[in-house]
């Protein structure tokens, strides 16, 4: 049973939305039975741990899905591109898309009004693999300069700075989210906070 490859008998998309696609794979399990494994597929996302003058940059925004306002790290979707080549800033794009570092710089600038001199990918990982097909990158940004925000039409948020030594405690205060806690823990583990 250890070398069973879990063959996919059928893969079906059942719905598509502007945010994600949902469906299932009918899979043969190691014991020979068949089961539908449902999934939702989302585009890759980036979370930004940005530090300036001893503070971590957060955004405070209402999340309609959970019906609460949360203090969280800036984040957003990694945009798809068709160029496939290195970007002008020298970062290498993901397959057919922005690099996590480029996406982090863009999202940080748009949401908070800070431009970063340097962005570094701390970790790439798959999120909630029991149900999601969703990749996330955690990026550290420093050397920040205020340049003005460029919010999307659906972004209603404010920027808050929290001292580095209080950031994790603030992030662990409910309501919170996985991306914020994970981002701060990774940055702390890497000695960046």
N, C-alpha and C positions, 0 to 999 in steps of 0.2 A: 504493500500500500504506500510506502514512502516515496516511490517514484511515479505515482499516478499524476497525470498531467491535467486533470480536471477538464476534459474536452467540452468546448462550448458547442452545443447542438444548434442553438438559435440565439441570435441577438436581435432584440427588437426595441426601437424607439417608440414610446407610447405618447409622448408629448414634448413640445418644444416651446420655450418661453424666451423672451429677450435676455433673461438672466441665466437660464440653465436648460439642459435637455434631460429628460427622464425616460427610463426604460428598464429592461431586464435582460439578463442572459439566462437561458435555459442550459444548465450545466449537468454533466454526468459526474456524480460524486464518487469517491473512492470505492464505495460499496456497490456501485452499479446503478443506484437509484438516480432519478432526475429531479432537479429542483430549480425553481426560478430564483435568481438572485437579483433583486431590484437595486437600481443605482440612479443617482443624479450626477450629471457631468457639468462642471463649472469651468470657466476659463481660469488659468493660473492667476494668483494674486500675490501681492507683495505687502509686507508690513514693515514700517520704518521706525527704527529706534534712533532718534535724533537727539543729540546733546549739544547744548550751547550754554556757555557761562555757568557750568555746574548744574544745569537744569535739563530734564527730559521734556521734550515737546510732546504734548498730548492734544487731542481734539475732543471736544465735548459735543456729542450729537445724539439726537433721538433716533432709536432703532425701532421702526414700526413692527418688525417681526416679533420682537419680544416686548414691545410697548413700554420701553424704558429709555431714559437718557443715560448714556454711558460715557465715562472718561476713558478714552482708548488711544492707542497709538495710531498715527496716520496710516492709511492703507488704501489699496485699490487694485484694480485689475491690470494685469500685464497686457499691454495692447499688442494685437497681432499686426504684423507687417509682412510685406511680400518681398522685400529687398534681399533678405538672406545674408547680407554682408555685414561687416563690422560697421558700427555707427560712428558718426563724426567724433564722438567723445572717446572712441577707442574700445568701448565695451563690446563684447561679443554677444549677439542676440541669441535668445532661445530659438529653437526651431520655429521659423516663420513668425518671430515676434521680438519684442523688446527684450533686453536683458533685465534681470531683476534689479541690477544697479541703476540702469536708466529709468526703469519704471519707478523706483524708489525716489530718485531725484525729482522726477516729474510730479509724482503724487505729493511729495513733501512741499514742493513749490506751490502747486495748485491749492492744497488744503490749508497750509500754514503760512505761506508767504516767505518761507526760508529756502534759499538756494544753498546746496551743500558743495563744499570743495571736494569732498571725497565720500564715496559710498562703497561699502564692502559687504559682500554676501556672507552672512554668518552661517546660514543653513537653508537647504532646500529639502522639503519633505512632502509626503502625501498626507492629506487631511482625512480623518474619519473614514478609513479604508473599508469599513464594514458597509458603507452606504454611498460614499462619495468617490467620484473620479475628479479629484481637485488637488492641484499642486500649489504649495505656498513657499515663498521665499522670505526669510527674515534678513533685512539689510540694516547695517549700522551706518549712520550719516553723521559727519562732523565737519567742522570748518564752516559753520552756518553764517549766512548773511541775509538780512531782511531785504526782500525785493518786492513784496506785495503779493497778495493771493489772487488766484484765478479759479474761483469755485465753479464747478459744473452747475447747471440749472437746477439739479436735484439735490445739491449739497447745502445744508443749513447747519452750520457748525461754528463753534468758537474755538479759539486756540488758548490753551492753558499750559503754563510751564510749572513743573513740579521739581523740587530739588532732587538730585540723583539719589541721595540717601533715603528719600521718602517714596520714591517712584514705585517700588515693588509693593510696599504696603498700600499705597493708593490703588494700584492695579488690582490688588486682591480684595478690595472692598466692593461688595455687591452693589449694583449690578456690574458685572465685568464680562470679559470674553476670553476665549482661549488664545487668540492671536496676541493680545496685549500681554497676558501673563507669560506665554511662551517666549515672546520677543525679549522681554525684560530678563527672564531667567537665562536665556542664551547669551545675551550681552553681558550679564553679570558673571556667568561662568567663564566667558572669554576675557574677563578683567577689564571690560569697557565701561562698567558702571561702578 
